[in-house]
């Protein structure tokens, strides 16, 4: 956990929502000099902080609508801090809670150097990263369609297809495989959606690959040289990591990827693990897939994996 510890004359905490934001500005002594609810817009923000622009820092809790606020601060050269939502428990620990109180707590935490920082992903590659995440979401929907066809086949205890339906050439006559007209129609809908998803995903992947070659071709090709890392995994690693230098140590990076256990200890006693889901779920999935692909056809890696399993178990 990293904290923002730089000192400024004014600290601005914002409780941000989709269409509104509660702004609180405190000075070095902790005195509130501005505390108002405003429309969520660049104009309203700049107008509110204008009297304090000489030395101000802006902080907001990480939520889905922070992109525009970070972009405005970057454009205006205003220091911006993105608070890590899971670590900012001081906001939620009070007896009462509302936007006015939350904005004051954010400003107070910021002034005291107690804001846990999340990574402010730069604008240049951020939209492509989000597009890649959308592509992965659509791929999971495609997998659900394939699973529905297989489950329906098992539901009626029909013979196995004998071929992988993930490939378009193997889907001929699949709907006719089901004698019930309504079931056959349901499978036909799945097949039509699969054809649409295939075309859509191919177009998306082509676009993202072109963007990757423009954004950081060197890192893109180096990532693909890793055994077990192909086109999609390479893209995920490229856009989710962005800049490996933002991790001071290897341990910090591995923890961010959700690849380590999080032990809880007190007075020499262990209380199991907790907070294992704090981190990047996309990198967790990518490295898990890469590990499986790395073992495929790799005898040396398989022997090493067997030794680890023998020593530590599969968990």
SULRADA-V426246 format. One record per residue. RES is the residue in three letters. SS is DSSP state (H for helix, E for strand, L for the rest). PSI is psi in degrees with one decimal (* if undefined). D_FIRST is the distance of its C-alpha to the first C-alpha in Angstrom with 1 decimal. Layout:
RES;SS;PSI;D_FIRST + RES;SS;PSI;D_FIRST
//
This chain:
UNK;L;127.0;0.0 + UNK;L;142.6;3.8 + UNK;E;149.6;6.8 + UNK;E;114.7;10.3 + UNK;L;1.4;12.5 + UNK;L;144.1;15.8 + UNK;L;138.2;18.7 + UNK;L;160.4;21.3 + UNK;L;-37.4;24.5 + UNK;E;141.3;23.7 + UNK;E;126.3;20.6 + UNK;E;118.0;21.2 + UNK;E;133.1;19.6 + UNK;E;124.6;21.0 + UNK;E;101.4;21.3 + UNK;E;138.7;22.4 + UNK;L;177.9;24.8 + UNK;L;-41.0;27.1 + UNK;L;-2.5;30.0 + UNK;E;164.4;28.8 + UNK;E;135.7;26.1 + UNK;E;118.2;25.9 + UNK;E;130.4;25.2 + UNK;E;127.2;24.5 + UNK;E;127.2;24.6 + UNK;E;152.6;24.3 + UNK;E;-170.8;25.5 + UNK;L;-29.2;24.3 + UNK;L;-1.1;26.0 + UNK;L;7.1;24.4 + UNK;L;133.4;27.6 + UNK;E;120.4;27.6 + UNK;E;-13.3;29.7 + UNK;E;132.3;29.4 + UNK;E;92.2;28.7 + UNK;E;154.7;30.3 + UNK;E;131.8;30.2 + UNK;E;160.8;30.9 + UNK;E;141.9;31.6 + UNK;L;90.4;28.8 + UNK;L;157.0;30.2 + UNK;H;-39.9;29.7 + UNK;H;-44.3;32.8 + UNK;H;-38.9;31.8 + UNK;H;-50.1;28.4 + UNK;H;-35.1;30.0 + UNK;H;-38.4;32.8 + UNK;H;-38.5;30.5 + UNK;H;-1.4;28.5 + UNK;H;-45.5;31.6 + UNK;H;-12.6;32.6 + UNK;H;14.8;29.1 + UNK;L;-17.1;28.6 + UNK;L;-37.2;29.1 + UNK;L;86.3;25.5 + UNK;E;149.2;23.2 + UNK;E;140.6;19.7 + UNK;E;134.4;19.3 + UNK;E;144.8;16.4 + UNK;E;146.2;16.6 + UNK;E;140.0;14.9 + UNK;L;118.5;14.6 + UNK;L;178.0;18.0 + UNK;L;-17.7;20.9 + UNK;L;22.5;22.6 + UNK;L;-13.1;20.1 + UNK;H;-51.8;21.8 + UNK;H;-35.4;24.7 + UNK;H;-41.7;22.8 + UNK;H;-39.1;20.6 + UNK;H;-40.2;23.9 + UNK;H;-45.9;25.7 + UNK;H;-38.4;23.3 + UNK;H;-41.7;23.3 + UNK;H;-39.3;27.1 + UNK;L;2.0;27.5 + UNK;L;44.6;25.1 + UNK;L;126.8;23.1 + UNK;E;132.4;19.4 + UNK;E;134.6;17.4 + UNK;E;127.8;13.8 + UNK;E;113.5;12.9 + UNK;E;136.1;10.9 + UNK;L;116.3;9.0 + UNK;L;-38.1;11.9 + UNK;L;-24.2;10.8 + UNK;L;-15.4;8.2 + UNK;L;58.8;10.9 + UNK;L;-16.3;13.1 + UNK;L;-26.4;14.8 + UNK;L;-34.7;16.7 + UNK;L;0.1;18.3 + UNK;L;-2.9;18.9 + UNK;L;167.0;22.0 + UNK;L;-37.1;25.6 + UNK;L;156.6;26.4 + UNK;L;128.3;24.6 + UNK;L;177.7;25.9 + UNK;H;-38.4;25.1 + UNK;H;-44.7;26.2 + UNK;H;-42.8;24.0 + UNK;H;-43.6;20.9 + UNK;H;-37.7;21.4 + UNK;H;-40.0;21.9 + UNK;H;-39.0;18.8 + UNK;H;-44.7;16.7 + UNK;H;-39.3;18.8 + UNK;H;-42.5;18.3 + UNK;H;-40.4;14.5 + UNK;H;-45.7;14.8 + UNK;H;-37.4;17.4 + UNK;L;1.1;15.7 + UNK;L;29.4;12.6 + UNK;L;20.5;10.5 + UNK;E;114.9;9.7 + UNK;E;126.4;6.3 + UNK;E;136.3;7.3 + UNK;L;163.1;8.9 + UNK;L;127.9;11.3 + UNK;L;98.3;14.6 + UNK;L;126.2;17.1 + UNK;L;153.7;20.2 + UNK;H;-33.5;23.4 + UNK;H;-47.2;25.5 + UNK;H;-1.2;24.3 + UNK;H;-43.7;22.6 + UNK;H;-35.1;25.9 + UNK;H;-36.8;26.8 + UNK;H;-43.9;23.6 + UNK;H;-35.7;24.4 + UNK;H;-39.2;28.0 + UNK;H;-38.9;27.0 + UNK;H;-36.6;25.1 + UNK;H;-38.7;28.2 + UNK;H;-43.0;30.3 + UNK;H;-35.5;28.4 + UNK;H;-44.2;29.0 + UNK;H;-35.4;32.7 + UNK;H;-37.5;32.9 + UNK;H;-36.2;31.8 + UNK;H;-38.2;34.5 + UNK;H;-41.0;36.9 + UNK;H;-34.8;36.1 + UNK;H;-36.3;36.8 + UNK;H;-44.0;40.2 + UNK;H;-40.8;41.0 + UNK;H;-36.0;39.9 + UNK;H;-40.2;42.1 + UNK;H;-45.8;45.1 + UNK;H;-41.3;44.7 + UNK;H;-38.0;44.2 + UNK;H;-38.5;47.3 + UNK;H;-41.4;49.3 + UNK;H;-32.6;48.4 + UNK;H;-37.2;49.1 + UNK;L;8.9;52.7 + UNK;L;45.7;53.0 + UNK;L;161.0;54.1 + UNK;L;150.0;54.4 + UNK;L;152.9;51.4 + UNK;L;-32.7;51.1 + UNK;L;7.2;51.1 + UNK;L;158.5;48.9 + UNK;L;120.2;45.4 + UNK;L;-4.6;45.4 + UNK;L;-24.1;42.3 + UNK;L;132.0;45.0 + UNK;H;-35.9;47.2 + UNK;H;-20.5;50.4 + UNK;H;5.4;50.0 + UNK;H;1.7;50.1 + UNK;L;127.5;53.8 + UNK;L;9.5;55.6 + UNK;L;-41.6;52.5 + UNK;H;-38.3;53.4 + UNK;H;-11.0;57.0 + UNK;H;-20.8;55.7 + UNK;L;119.6;55.4 + UNK;L;-32.2;58.8 + UNK;L;127.2;57.8 + UNK;H;-40.2;58.0 + UNK;H;-40.3;55.1 + UNK;H;-42.0;52.8 + UNK;H;-39.2;53.9 + UNK;H;-39.4;53.1 + UNK;H;-42.3;49.6 + UNK;H;-35.1;49.1 + UNK;H;-38.8;50.6 + UNK;H;-44.0;48.0 + UNK;H;-42.6;45.3 + UNK;H;-39.3;47.0 + UNK;H;-40.3;47.3 + UNK;H;-38.0;43.7 + UNK;H;-43.2;42.8 + UNK;H;-40.6;45.1 + UNK;H;-44.9;43.4 + UNK;H;-40.0;39.9 + UNK;H;-46.7;41.0 + UNK;H;-43.7;42.3 + UNK;H;-45.1;39.3 + UNK;H;-37.3;36.7 + UNK;H;-42.9;38.8 + UNK;H;-42.9;38.9 + UNK;H;-45.4;35.2 + UNK;H;-39.5;34.4 + UNK;H;-43.0;37.0 + UNK;H;-45.1;35.5 + UNK;H;-38.0;31.9 + UNK;H;-42.3;33.2 + UNK;H;-41.4;35.0 + UNK;H;-39.5;32.0 + UNK;H;-38.4;30.0 + UNK;H;-24.9;32.8 + UNK;H;-42.7;32.6 + UNK;H;-47.3;28.8 + UNK;H;75.1;28.2 + UNK;H;-37.9;31.2 + UNK;H;-50.3;30.3 + UNK;H;-35.9;26.9 + UNK;H;-47.0;28.7 + UNK;H;-34.5;31.5 + UNK;H;-39.4;29.4 + UNK;H;-38.4;27.3 + UNK;H;-15.5;30.6 + UNK;L;-9.9;31.8 + UNK;L;128.5;29.4 + UNK;L;129.6;31.5 + UNK;L;-10.0;30.7 + UNK;L;115.2;29.2 + UNK;L;-154.1;31.7 + UNK;H;-53.8;31.9 + UNK;H;-45.2;29.7 + UNK;H;-36.4;27.0 + UNK;H;-40.1;27.1 + UNK;H;-42.8;26.7 + UNK;H;-45.0;23.7 + UNK;H;-41.3;21.9 + UNK;H;-49.1;23.0 + UNK;H;-25.6;21.9 + UNK;H;-35.0;18.7 + UNK;H;-44.8;17.3 + UNK;L;-70.7;19.1 + UNK;L;109.3;17.9 + UNK;H;-20.6;16.8 + UNK;H;-11.2;16.1 + UNK;H;-7.8;12.9 + UNK;L;112.2;11.4 + UNK;L;-34.1;11.7 + UNK;L;160.7;12.7 + UNK;H;-39.3;14.5 + UNK;H;-37.8;12.3 + UNK;H;-40.6;9.3 + UNK;H;-45.1;12.1 + UNK;H;-38.0;13.7 + UNK;H;-41.8;10.8 + UNK;H;-31.3;10.5 + UNK;L;5.7;14.3 + UNK;L;35.8;14.3 + UNK;L;11.3;16.4 + UNK;L;154.4;15.2 + UNK;L;152.0;15.8 + UNK;L;84.4;13.4 + UNK;E;149.0;15.5 + UNK;E;120.3;15.7 + UNK;E;148.8;17.5 + UNK;E;127.5;19.0 + UNK;L;37.1;22.0 + UNK;L;1.1;22.4 + UNK;E;141.3;22.8 + UNK;E;139.0;21.1 + UNK;E;33.2;20.7 + UNK;E;-151.0;20.2 + UNK;E;158.7;17.2 + UNK;L;162.0;15.3 + UNK;L;28.2;12.8 + UNK;L;-14.6;14.2 + UNK;L;6.0;14.6 + UNK;L;119.9;11.0 + UNK;L;-161.0;11.3 + UNK;L;110.1;14.4 + UNK;H;-31.0;17.6 + UNK;H;-39.9;19.8 + UNK;H;-35.6;18.5 + UNK;H;-47.4;18.8 + UNK;H;-43.3;22.4 + UNK;H;-45.6;23.2 + UNK;H;-32.6;22.3 + UNK;H;-43.2;24.1 + UNK;H;-42.6;27.1 + UNK;H;-36.8;27.1 + UNK;H;-41.7;27.2 + UNK;H;-43.5;30.2 + UNK;H;-31.2;32.0 + UNK;H;-35.1;31.3 + UNK;H;-22.9;33.3 + UNK;L;117.4;36.1 + UNK;L;12.2;39.1 + UNK;L;94.3;37.1 + UNK;H;-40.8;38.9 + UNK;H;-43.6;36.8 + UNK;H;-36.1;33.6 + UNK;H;-40.1;35.3 + UNK;H;-41.3;36.4 + UNK;H;-40.8;33.0 + UNK;H;-40.1;31.6 + UNK;H;-38.5;34.4 + UNK;H;-41.0;33.6 + UNK;H;-41.4;30.0 + UNK;H;-40.4;31.3 + UNK;H;-34.9;33.9 + UNK;H;-42.5;31.5 + UNK;H;-13.7;28.6 + UNK;L;170.3;30.2 + UNK;L;-22.7;29.4 + UNK;L;*;26.3
//
